[in-house]
Amino acid sequence: MNIEQHITTATIAAVKHLYDQEIPENQVSLQDTRVEFEGQITIVVFPVVRFSKKSPEVTATELGEYLVEHIEEVTAFNVVKGFLNLTIADHYWLNLFNQDLLSPEFGAIKPNGKKVMVEYSSPNTNKPLHLGHVRNNLLGYSVAELLKASGHEVFKVNLVNDRGIHICKSMLAWQKWGNGETPESSLMKGDHLVGKYYVIFDKEYKKEIDVLKAEGQTEEEAKKNAPLIKEAQKMLLDWENGDEAVISLWKTMNSWVYDGFAVTYKTMGVDFDKYYYESNTYLLGKGSVEEGLEKGVFFKKPDGSVWIDLTADGLDQKLVLRADGTSVYITQDLGTAQMKYDDFKMDDSLYVVGNEQDYHFKVLFLILEKLGKTWAKGLHHLSYGMVDLPSGKMKSREGTVVDADDLMAEMVETARQKTEALGKVNDFSEEEKENLYQNIGLGALKYFLLKVEPKKRLLFDPAESIDFQGNTGPFIQYTHARIKSLLNKAGYDATKGGADQVVLTDTEREMIMLLAKYPAELVAAAKVYSPASLANYLYEVAKMFNKFYHEVPPIVKEEDAEAKHHRLNLSAVTANILKSGMKILGITVPERM
Ligand SMILES: NC(=[NH2+])NCCC[C@H](N)C(=O)O
């Protein structure tokens, strides 16, 4: 039994003994003692007062006396305004460290039998991934890893939007102006090549619109009447009717895009257990429409279109099938949700999608609930805010959005320059250097995007992210590498077990308490799908190590073998937590840097 449980149980017993009352367990509230007070664990006395019917001061004092008498580890107490601060004996903290934290099992959470699907990335195949996708991919990947680490079974899936008018736009432009250009002939990544033709389409389309407007058409008319858009629509129709030439072009250009995406995903370090393609799923929702009509959840308008009325739920009427029988976005998602469930029978299902789709998912989940899907309550939209770059900080390929590959390459380049300027890597092999720049550059990017709560909009500042000081990836990476070098220099023997003849300093005690929270931190962060809370915990750990390291006398030179070994143990556990925590965030911490 850990000390918190022990204190809770004893408090319940104390209330029974002292006041003859049954206090429910959830009324016993414990927190860390604030730094300005003596002690480590604090009981919030106000809820107890309702049972004692005495003043907070008297209640706290009586409770404190009882706990000191009944719990061997509680050695003293003090009362500050309704807070009962308990001092826990050092042998408890030392034991906790030597038994639990030093165990190789520390931080490993038992499987809990819960299955979760995480859908993320879900790009469109008409252009390459951009900065928004970077946040999406990092969030999706790390949330999945976090869920795994907290005992869930996880399936990562990618739903690729590979069909529709936007795909026809790139295809058409390539047909017209591509001169047979391929990724090989152009030396371009396939997704960039396809994206290039999407941009060309847009430019030419705009020119046509301007011409029509000059001839007196309104913007709206011009957009509809431009020859290029008509051609693209015709192509879509041909495609749906099974036109072999279109299908073959689609297959070719799509495979270029997939090759390109694969490279981006690999560099980013993200992966998927399964891919879904909208070209396979876009008709699925029609079954759900039938089902909804039968169950009376949907209704048909005179023109034949199908709707759901959500006004009673504070929303509006929502189209689920067009009059011509074609699907809309939500139709597909209804069908895809069912398919995913049939495939995996998961308890929970996450959609990592930007907050511009908040309304879409609200409606989607509501409809599925109304259709009587018992699994609908396990659906969750992991919504995230936009990412901005400080203006002028980074050039973007097409002037508007920042390309994911360019961004990553620039981060690695900055890491190279910074590291070389610091002159730290003179004895590294070329390969080791390249790995290091990769890890620092991407670590900086990932950490900076992940340390912010998903809901918040964020400003990505490349220079700030790659600082070796402050709440950054490189700071944590550097702290880890520094510990590794310390352990090496000191000839640390990890098999030697715990040292017990030592006196803890205040910082060491604090450090043990912080490190001991790691498993609970994983569970708590997973519960709210927040890599940010894990990231910020790791920062606290890194800062704590630096404080400890500066306070204690030089560890390598320490003559007292027990004290030295104990400090190395503390350092080693810190390094392990930083490494495994950062791995969950998708960040590699180098062994040396
Ligand atoms: N099941 C979903 N609706 N997933 C999100 C798809 C995102 C869509 N491909 C987009 O780029 O906007």
The ligand as an ORCA input file, in Angstrom:
! r2SCAN-3c Opt
* xyz 1 1
  N     -13.266     10.794    -40.355
  C     -12.920     12.009    -40.713
  N     -13.840     12.859    -41.124
  N     -11.639     12.340    -40.668
  C     -11.096     13.606    -41.038
  C     -10.857     13.744    -42.487
  C     -10.185     15.026    -42.798
  C     -10.261     15.417    -44.242
  N      -9.525     14.516    -45.086
  C      -9.695     16.824    -44.367
  O      -8.606     17.005    -44.850
  O     -10.364     17.766    -43.991
*
